[in-house]
């Protein structure tokens, strides 16, 4: 985990804007290469791969608290907290459900 990207993740969680290299937050949304991969809404934190099942996207999402994203043979898997791994299509998912 890059300590520089961690600063962007921390800023996102604190609701503050920050940009480092290809990761950016306006405080409410988290962007990677300009694509929104996470957002904070009234009903919780939402994540997506935005159609990019890449190591970088999975790593950035996995930097969020209690979120673990993996891929095996092209299939995405998501684990939230202590729950079991589940297949995931990469579309918007509320991780607070």
N, CA, C and O atoms as CSV, one atom per row, in Angstrom:
chain,resi,resn,atom,element,x,y,z
A,1,UNK,N,N,0.846,-1.168,0.000
A,1,UNK,CA,C,0.000,0.000,0.000
A,1,UNK,C,C,0.898,1.240,0.000
A,1,UNK,O,O,1.806,1.374,0.821
A,2,UNK,N,N,0.624,2.118,-0.921
A,2,UNK,CA,C,1.376,3.353,-1.016
A,2,UNK,C,C,0.952,4.316,0.077
A,2,UNK,O,O,-0.238,4.575,0.258
A,3,UNK,N,N,1.905,4.837,0.792
A,3,UNK,CA,C,1.558,5.777,1.867
A,3,UNK,C,C,0.981,7.062,1.294
A,3,UNK,O,O,0.230,7.761,1.974
A,4,UNK,N,N,1.327,7.381,0.041
A,4,UNK,CA,C,0.789,8.584,-0.587
A,4,UNK,C,C,-0.682,8.394,-0.950
A,4,UNK,O,O,-1.496,9.295,-0.751
A,5,UNK,N,N,-1.016,7.231,-1.478
A,5,UNK,CA,C,-2.411,6.943,-1.810
A,5,UNK,C,C,-3.218,6.814,-0.521
A,5,UNK,O,O,-4.390,7.189,-0.493
A,6,UNK,N,N,-2.627,6.303,0.522
A,6,UNK,CA,C,-3.306,6.188,1.819
A,6,UNK,C,C,-3.785,7.560,2.293
A,6,UNK,O,O,-4.829,7.667,2.936
A,7,UNK,N,N,-3.019,8.612,1.975
A,7,UNK,CA,C,-3.424,9.964,2.351
A,7,UNK,C,C,-4.715,10.362,1.647
A,7,UNK,O,O,-5.551,11.053,2.230
A,8,UNK,N,N,-4.883,9.935,0.408
A,8,UNK,CA,C,-6.116,10.226,-0.329
A,8,UNK,C,C,-7.280,9.457,0.288
A,8,UNK,O,O,-8.364,10.010,0.472
A,9,UNK,N,N,-7.060,8.191,0.605
A,9,UNK,CA,C,-8.105,7.370,1.226
A,9,UNK,C,C,-8.510,7.982,2.572
A,9,UNK,O,O,-9.700,8.111,2.862
A,10,UNK,N,N,-7.536,8.352,3.379
A,10,UNK,CA,C,-7.836,8.967,4.681
A,10,UNK,C,C,-8.613,10.267,4.508
A,10,UNK,O,O,-9.553,10.530,5.259
A,11,UNK,N,N,-8.231,11.077,3.531
A,11,UNK,CA,C,-8.947,12.329,3.266
A,11,UNK,C,C,-10.382,12.059,2.844
A,11,UNK,O,O,-11.300,12.763,3.266
A,12,UNK,N,N,-10.578,11.045,2.012
A,12,UNK,CA,C,-11.929,10.661,1.593
A,12,UNK,C,C,-12.775,10.286,2.807
A,12,UNK,O,O,-13.922,10.718,2.925
A,13,UNK,N,N,-12.218,9.493,3.696
A,13,UNK,CA,C,-12.951,9.053,4.884
A,13,UNK,C,C,-13.226,10.208,5.843
A,13,UNK,O,O,-14.204,10.181,6.590
A,14,UNK,N,N,-12.357,11.225,5.821
A,14,UNK,CA,C,-12.537,12.402,6.672
A,14,UNK,C,C,-13.404,13.471,6.008
A,14,UNK,O,O,-13.778,14.453,6.648
A,15,UNK,N,N,-13.726,13.282,4.722
A,15,UNK,CA,C,-14.542,14.253,4.003
A,15,UNK,C,C,-13.771,15.461,3.514
A,15,UNK,O,O,-14.341,16.540,3.356
A,16,UNK,N,N,-12.463,15.290,3.270
A,16,UNK,CA,C,-11.617,16.398,2.822
A,16,UNK,C,C,-11.071,16.116,1.423
A,16,UNK,O,O,-10.783,14.964,1.098
A,17,UNK,N,N,-10.925,17.149,0.590
A,17,UNK,CA,C,-10.371,16.937,-0.751
A,17,UNK,C,C,-8.859,16.682,-0.709
A,17,UNK,O,O,-8.145,17.212,0.142
A,18,UNK,N,N,-8.391,15.854,-1.655
A,18,UNK,CA,C,-6.960,15.538,-1.746
A,18,UNK,C,C,-6.701,14.864,-3.085
A,18,UNK,O,O,-7.542,14.110,-3.575
A,19,UNK,N,N,-5.552,15.130,-3.675
A,19,UNK,CA,C,-5.162,14.470,-4.922
A,19,UNK,C,C,-3.701,14.061,-4.839
A,19,UNK,O,O,-2.839,14.856,-4.466
A,20,UNK,N,N,-3.436,12.813,-5.191
A,20,UNK,CA,C,-2.078,12.295,-5.281
A,20,UNK,C,C,-2.021,11.377,-6.487
A,20,UNK,O,O,-2.712,10.360,-6.538
A,21,UNK,N,N,-1.198,11.738,-7.451
A,21,UNK,CA,C,-1.027,10.957,-8.679
A,21,UNK,C,C,-2.380,10.670,-9.339
A,21,UNK,O,O,-3.086,11.603,-9.722
A,22,UNK,N,N,-2.747,9.400,-9.477
A,22,UNK,CA,C,-3.976,9.038,-10.189
A,22,UNK,C,C,-5.175,8.844,-9.263
A,22,UNK,O,O,-6.249,8.456,-9.724
A,23,UNK,N,N,-5.010,9.106,-7.971
A,23,UNK,CA,C,-6.096,8.977,-6.998
A,23,UNK,C,C,-6.481,10.365,-6.496
A,23,UNK,O,O,-5.627,11.214,-6.238
A,24,UNK,N,N,-7.798,10.573,-6.365
A,24,UNK,CA,C,-8.284,11.889,-5.961
A,24,UNK,C,C,-9.605,11.750,-5.225
A,24,UNK,O,O,-10.385,10.834,-5.486
A,25,UNK,N,N,-9.844,12.671,-4.303
A,25,UNK,CA,C,-11.134,12.738,-3.622
A,25,UNK,C,C,-11.563,14.190,-3.497
A,25,UNK,O,O,-10.736,15.085,-3.319
A,26,UNK,N,N,-12.861,14.406,-3.591
A,26,UNK,CA,C,-13.423,15.726,-3.328
A,26,UNK,C,C,-14.019,15.756,-1.924
A,26,UNK,O,O,-14.654,16.735,-1.532
A,27,UNK,N,N,-13.814,14.697,-1.184
A,27,UNK,CA,C,-14.335,14.572,0.170
A,27,UNK,C,C,-15.571,13.694,0.253
A,27,UNK,O,O,-15.856,13.105,1.296
A,28,UNK,N,N,-16.311,13.610,-0.862
A,28,UNK,CA,C,-17.511,12.770,-0.905
A,28,UNK,C,C,-17.372,11.594,-1.851
A,28,UNK,O,O,-18.058,10.582,-1.707
A,29,UNK,N,N,-16.482,11.736,-2.817
A,29,UNK,CA,C,-16.272,10.705,-3.842
A,29,UNK,C,C,-14.790,10.384,-3.949
A,29,UNK,O,O,-13.935,11.241,-3.723
A,30,UNK,N,N,-14.500,9.134,-4.298
A,30,UNK,CA,C,-13.126,8.697,-4.499
A,30,UNK,C,C,-12.960,8.343,-5.967
A,30,UNK,O,O,-13.740,7.564,-6.515
A,31,UNK,N,N,-11.946,8.914,-6.602
A,31,UNK,CA,C,-11.711,8.714,-8.026
A,31,UNK,C,C,-10.361,8.042,-8.266
A,31,UNK,O,O,-9.389,8.291,-7.552
A,32,UNK,N,N,-10.325,7.197,-9.272
A,32,UNK,CA,C,-9.084,6.595,-9.743
A,32,UNK,C,C,-9.050,6.803,-11.249
A,32,UNK,O,O,-9.952,6.358,-11.959
A,33,UNK,N,N,-8.030,7.468,-11.734
A,33,UNK,CA,C,-7.929,7.823,-13.164
A,33,UNK,C,C,-9.182,8.562,-13.632
A,33,UNK,O,O,-9.598,8.403,-14.780
A,34,UNK,N,N,-9.782,9.365,-12.763
A,34,UNK,CA,C,-10.969,10.138,-13.114
A,34,UNK,C,C,-12.284,9.385,-13.022
A,34,UNK,O,O,-13.341,9.974,-13.248
A,35,UNK,N,N,-12.249,8.102,-12.696
A,35,UNK,CA,C,-13.460,7.290,-12.565
A,35,UNK,C,C,-13.855,7.170,-11.096
A,35,UNK,O,O,-13.020,6.855,-10.247
A,36,UNK,N,N,-15.117,7.419,-10.803
A,36,UNK,CA,C,-15.601,7.343,-9.428
A,36,UNK,C,C,-15.701,5.881,-9.013
A,36,UNK,O,O,-16.473,5.117,-9.592
A,37,UNK,N,N,-14.913,5.491,-8.001
A,37,UNK,CA,C,-14.922,4.100,-7.540
A,37,UNK,C,C,-15.539,3.951,-6.145
A,37,UNK,O,O,-15.801,2.834,-5.699
A,38,UNK,N,N,-15.771,5.067,-5.461
A,38,UNK,CA,C,-16.422,5.017,-4.145
A,38,UNK,C,C,-17.123,6.342,-3.894
A,38,UNK,O,O,-16.703,7.392,-4.378
A,39,UNK,N,N,-18.205,6.265,-3.123
A,39,UNK,CA,C,-18.931,7.482,-2.764
A,39,UNK,C,C,-19.583,7.292,-1.411
A,39,UNK,O,O,-19.986,6.192,-1.034
A,40,UNK,N,N,-19.675,8.402,-0.690
A,40,UNK,CA,C,-20.368,8.393,0.591
A,40,UNK,C,C,-21.749,8.999,0.363
A,40,UNK,O,O,-21.867,10.122,-0.127
A,41,UNK,N,N,-22.784,8.257,0.716
A,41,UNK,CA,C,-24.171,8.698,0.571
A,41,UNK,C,C,-24.816,8.691,1.953
A,41,UNK,O,O,-24.198,8.260,2.927
A,42,UNK,N,N,-26.042,9.164,2.039
A,42,UNK,CA,C,-26.758,9.205,3.315
A,42,UNK,C,C,-26.947,7.813,3.901
A,42,UNK,O,O,-27.069,7.658,5.116
A,43,UNK,N,N,-26.973,6.784,3.026
A,43,UNK,CA,C,-27.213,5.415,3.503
A,43,UNK,C,C,-25.939,4.580,3.594
A,43,UNK,O,O,-26.010,3.362,3.758
A,44,UNK,N,N,-24.783,5.214,3.490
A,44,UNK,CA,C,-23.540,4.489,3.693
A,44,UNK,C,C,-22.519,4.683,2.594
A,44,UNK,O,O,-22.642,5.576,1.755
A,45,UNK,N,N,-21.522,3.841,2.615
A,45,UNK,CA,C,-20.418,3.886,1.664
A,45,UNK,C,C,-20.688,2.917,0.513
A,45,UNK,O,O,-20.998,1.747,0.737
A,46,UNK,N,N,-20.568,3.407,-0.705
A,46,UNK,CA,C,-20.811,2.615,-1.908
A,46,UNK,C,C,-19.508,2.471,-2.682
A,46,UNK,O,O,-18.714,3.408,-2.751
A,47,UNK,N,N,-19.288,1.283,-3.270
A,47,UNK,CA,C,-18.078,1.048,-4.062
A,47,UNK,C,C,-18.440,0.419,-5.407
A,47,UNK,O,O,-19.499,-0.190,-5.560
A,48,UNK,N,N,-17.546,0.577,-6.368
A,48,UNK,CA,C,-17.666,-0.039,-7.684
A,48,UNK,C,C,-16.275,-0.142,-8.295
A,48,UNK,O,O,-15.362,0.582,-7.897
A,49,UNK,N,N,-16.118,-1.032,-9.253
A,49,UNK,CA,C,-14.865,-1.071,-10.008
A,49,UNK,C,C,-14.947,-0.179,-11.234
A,49,UNK,O,O,-13.948,0.018,-11.925
A,50,UNK,N,N,-16.129,0.363,-11.511
A,50,UNK,CA,C,-16.394,1.212,-12.671
A,50,UNK,C,C,-16.032,0.476,-13.963
A,50,UNK,O,O,-15.662,1.089,-14.964
A,51,UNK,N,N,-16.147,-0.846,-13.916
A,51,UNK,CA,C,-15.865,-1.659,-15.092
A,51,UNK,C,C,-14.400,-2.016,-15.280
A,51,UNK,O,O,-14.037,-2.658,-16.266
A,52,UNK,N,N,-13.563,-1.607,-14.347
A,52,UNK,CA,C,-12.123,-1.866,-14.446
A,52,UNK,C,C,-11.705,-2.872,-13.378
A,52,UNK,O,O,-11.429,-2.500,-12.238
A,53,UNK,N,N,-11.662,-4.137,-13.752
A,53,UNK,CA,C,-11.201,-5.185,-12.837
A,53,UNK,C,C,-9.680,-5.251,-12.942
A,53,UNK,O,O,-9.122,-6.197,-13.499
A,54,UNK,N,N,-9.024,-4.234,-12.398
A,54,UNK,CA,C,-7.564,-4.177,-12.430
A,54,UNK,C,C,-7.007,-4.291,-11.023
A,54,UNK,O,O,-7.710,-4.053,-10.041
A,55,UNK,N,N,-5.755,-4.654,-10.939
A,55,UNK,CA,C,-5.098,-4.766,-9.633
A,55,UNK,C,C,-5.141,-3.415,-8.905
A,55,UNK,O,O,-5.375,-3.370,-7.698
A,56,UNK,N,N,-4.917,-2.325,-9.632
A,56,UNK,CA,C,-4.920,-1.001,-9.000
A,56,UNK,C,C,-6.289,-0.666,-8.422
A,56,UNK,O,O,-6.383,-0.200,-7.287
A,57,UNK,N,N,-7.352,-0.898,-9.193
A,57,UNK,CA,C,-8.703,-0.621,-8.695
A,57,UNK,C,C,-9.007,-1.471,-7.471
A,57,UNK,O,O,-9.506,-0.965,-6.466
A,58,UNK,N,N,-8.707,-2.765,-7.555
A,58,UNK,CA,C,-8.966,-3.654,-6.411
A,58,UNK,C,C,-8.159,-3.226,-5.190
A,58,UNK,O,O,-8.669,-3.250,-4.070
A,59,UNK,N,N,-6.904,-2.834,-5.397
A,59,UNK,CA,C,-6.059,-2.387,-4.283
A,59,UNK,C,C,-6.609,-1.128,-3.623
A,59,UNK,O,O,-6.630,-1.030,-2.396
A,60,UNK,N,N,-7.054,-0.166,-4.427
A,60,UNK,CA,C,-7.583,1.085,-3.862
A,60,UNK,C,C,-8.853,0.823,-3.062
A,60,UNK,O,O,-9.026,1.377,-1.976
A,61,UNK,N,N,-9.738,-0.010,-3.586
A,61,UNK,CA,C,-10.962,-0.332,-2.855
A,61,UNK,C,C,-10.642,-1.095,-1.580
A,61,UNK,O,O,-11.298,-0.902,-0.556
A,62,UNK,N,N,-9.642,-1.956,-1.637
A,62,UNK,CA,C,-9.260,-2.750,-0.459
A,62,UNK,C,C,-8.590,-1.901,0.611
A,62,UNK,O,O,-8.392,-2.367,1.733
A,63,UNK,N,N,-8.239,-0.664,0.282
A,63,UNK,CA,C,-7.658,0.239,1.276
A,63,UNK,C,C,-8.740,0.863,2.165
A,63,UNK,O,O,-8.432,1.461,3.196
A,64,UNK,N,N,-10.001,0.721,1.764
A,64,UNK,CA,C,-11.104,1.218,2.578
A,64,UNK,C,C,-11.310,0.273,3.759
A,64,UNK,O,O,-11.049,-0.923,3.636
A,65,UNK,N,N,-11.772,0.783,4.895
A,65,UNK,CA,C,-11.935,-0.066,6.081
A,65,UNK,C,C,-12.902,-1.230,5.852
A,65,UNK,O,O,-14.011,-1.039,5.354
A,66,UNK,N,N,-12.477,-2.410,6.215
A,66,UNK,CA,C,-13.282,-3.639,6.168
A,66,UNK,C,C,-13.703,-4.055,4.765
A,66,UNK,O,O,-14.651,-4.827,4.615
A,67,UNK,N,N,-13.022,-3.564,3.736
A,67,UNK,CA,C,-13.330,-3.935,2.353
A,67,UNK,C,C,-12.155,-4.724,1.791
A,67,UNK,O,O,-11.001,-4.305,1.891
A,68,UNK,N,N,-12.468,-5.870,1.201
A,68,UNK,CA,C,-11.445,-6.706,0.578
A,68,UNK,C,C,-11.960,-7.118,-0.799
A,68,UNK,O,O,-13.024,-7.727,-0.913
A,69,UNK,N,N,-11.206,-6.787,-1.836
A,69,UNK,CA,C,-11.599,-7.114,-3.199
A,69,UNK,C,C,-10.506,-7.980,-3.805
A,69,UNK,O,O,-9.319,-7.676,-3.689
A,70,UNK,N,N,-10.922,-9.060,-4.451
A,70,UNK,CA,C,-9.988,-9.992,-5.066
A,70,UNK,C,C,-10.540,-10.434,-6.415
A,70,UNK,O,O,-11.715,-10.224,-6.719
A,71,UNK,N,N,-9.690,-11.040,-7.209
A,71,UNK,CA,C,-10.110,-11.568,-8.500
A,71,UNK,C,C,-9.422,-12.910,-8.722
A,71,UNK,O,O,-8.217,-13.060,-8.517
A,72,UNK,N,N,-10.225,-13.875,-9.144
A,72,UNK,CA,C,-9.683,-15.204,-9.467
A,72,UNK,C,C,-10.218,-15.609,-10.829
A,72,UNK,O,O,-11.428,-15.732,-11.022
A,73,UNK,N,N,-9.310,-15.816,-11.768
A,73,UNK,CA,C,-9.678,-16.201,-13.136
A,73,UNK,C,C,-10.694,-15.222,-13.732
A,73,UNK,O,O,-11.635,-15.629,-14.413
A,74,UNK,N,N,-10.491,-13.922,-13.467
A,74,UNK,CA,C,-11.348,-12.887,-14.024
A,74,UNK,C,C,-12.626,-12.611,-13.262
A,74,UNK,O,O,-13.326,-11.647,-13.573
A,75,UNK,N,N,-12.955,-13.433,-12.264
A,75,UNK,CA,C,-14.167,-13.250,-11.457
A,75,UNK,C,C,-13.829,-12.422,-10.218
A,75,UNK,O,O,-12.926,-12.767,-9.455
A,76,UNK,N,N,-14.558,-11.340,-10.031
A,76,UNK,CA,C,-14.371,-10.514,-8.843
A,76,UNK,C,C,-15.005,-11.162,-7.628
A,76,UNK,O,O,-16.049,-11.808,-7.720
A,77,UNK,N,N,-14.358,-10.979,-6.491
A,77,UNK,CA,C,-14.883,-11.430,-5.206
A,77,UNK,C,C,-14.771,-10.278,-4.219
A,77,UNK,O,O,-13.808,-9.512,-4.249
A,78,UNK,N,N,-15.756,-10.165,-3.353
A,78,UNK,CA,C,-15.808,-9.093,-2.375
A,78,UNK,C,C,-16.038,-9.685,-0.990
A,78,UNK,O,O,-16.865,-10.577,-0.803
A,79,UNK,N,N,-15.289,-9.169,-0.034
A,79,UNK,CA,C,-15.468,-9.558,1.365
A,79,UNK,C,C,-15.589,-8.269,2.169
A,79,UNK,O,O,-14.739,-7.383,2.074
A,80,UNK,N,N,-16.644,-8.174,2.953
A,80,UNK,CA,C,-16.877,-6.995,3.782
A,80,UNK,C,C,-16.810,-7.420,5.240
A,80,UNK,O,O,-17.606,-8.238,5.700
A,81,UNK,N,N,-15.861,-6.859,5.951
A,81,UNK,CA,C,-15.691,-7.200,7.370
A,81,UNK,C,C,-15.398,-8.666,7.562
A,81,UNK,O,O,-14.509,-9.215,6.913
A,82,UNK,N,N,-16.141,-9.311,8.453
A,82,UNK,CA,C,-15.941,-10.727,8.756
A,82,UNK,C,C,-16.839,-11.639,7.935
A,82,UNK,O,O,-16.871,-12.847,8.171
A,83,UNK,N,N,-17.571,-11.077,6.972
A,83,UNK,CA,C,-18.458,-11.883,6.136
A,83,UNK,C,C,-17.652,-12.809,5.228
A,83,UNK,O,O,-16.436,-12.663,5.099
A,84,UNK,N,N,-18.328,-13.741,4.614
A,84,UNK,CA,C,-17.694,-14.660,3.669
A,84,UNK,C,C,-17.416,-13.942,2.349
A,84,UNK,O,O,-18.042,-12.927,2.044
A,85,UNK,N,N,-16.478,-14.472,1.572
A,85,UNK,CA,C,-16.227,-13.966,0.231
A,85,UNK,C,C,-17.461,-14.247,-0.623
A,85,UNK,O,O,-18.046,-15.327,-0.538
A,86,UNK,N,N,-17.853,-13.275,-1.443
A,86,UNK,CA,C,-18.982,-13.465,-2.349
A,86,UNK,C,C,-18.587,-12.999,-3.748
A,86,UNK,O,O,-17.770,-12.093,-3.907
A,87,UNK,N,N,-19.176,-13.629,-4.750
A,87,UNK,CA,C,-18.959,-13.179,-6.116
A,87,UNK,C,C,-19.543,-11.782,-6.248
A,87,UNK,O,O,-20.569,-11.462,-5.647
A,88,UNK,N,N,-18.872,-10.955,-7.047
A,88,UNK,CA,C,-19.302,-9.571,-7.210
A,88,UNK,C,C,-19.165,-9.188,-8.673
A,88,UNK,O,O,-18.182,-9.536,-9.328
A,89,UNK,N,N,-20.156,-8.470,-9.178
A,89,UNK,CA,C,-20.126,-8.050,-10.577
A,89,UNK,C,C,-19.389,-6.727,-10.768
A,89,UNK,O,O,-19.216,-6.283,-11.903
A,90,UNK,N,N,-18.955,-6.092,-9.688
A,90,UNK,CA,C,-18.221,-4.842,-9.769
A,90,UNK,C,C,-19.105,-3.620,-9.834
A,90,UNK,O,O,-18.612,-2.492,-9.838
A,91,UNK,N,N,-20.433,-3.836,-9.886
A,91,UNK,CA,C,-21.370,-2.707,-9.928
A,91,UNK,C,C,-21.517,-2.117,-8.526
A,91,UNK,O,O,-21.075,-2.708,-7.542
A,92,UNK,N,N,-22.151,-0.930,-8.451
A,92,UNK,CA,C,-22.283,-0.242,-7.180
A,92,UNK,C,C,-22.830,-1.167,-6.092
A,92,UNK,O,O,-23.828,-1.863,-6.279
A,93,UNK,N,N,-22.144,-1.147,-4.956
A,93,UNK,CA,C,-22.508,-2.005,-3.821
A,93,UNK,C,C,-22.392,-1.186,-2.544
A,93,UNK,O,O,-21.354,-0.579,-2.280
A,94,UNK,N,N,-23.462,-1.172,-1.751
A,94,UNK,CA,C,-23.445,-0.509,-0.455
A,94,UNK,C,C,-22.775,-1.450,0.532
A,94,UNK,O,O,-23.295,-2.531,0.809
A,95,UNK,N,N,-21.631,-1.053,1.062
A,95,UNK,CA,C,-20.901,-1.957,1.954
A,95,UNK,C,C,-21.391,-1.875,3.391
A,95,UNK,O,O,-20.879,-2.585,4.256
A,96,UNK,N,N,-22.375,-1.022,3.661
A,96,UNK,CA,C,-22.920,-0.900,5.012
A,96,UNK,C,C,-24.170,-1.736,5.203
A,96,UNK,O,O,-24.757,-1.720,6.285
A,97,UNK,N,N,-24.591,-2.466,4.183
A,97,UNK,CA,C,-25.808,-3.294,4.299
A,97,UNK,C,C,-25.525,-4.537,5.098
A,97,UNK,O,O,-26.421,-5.356,5.304
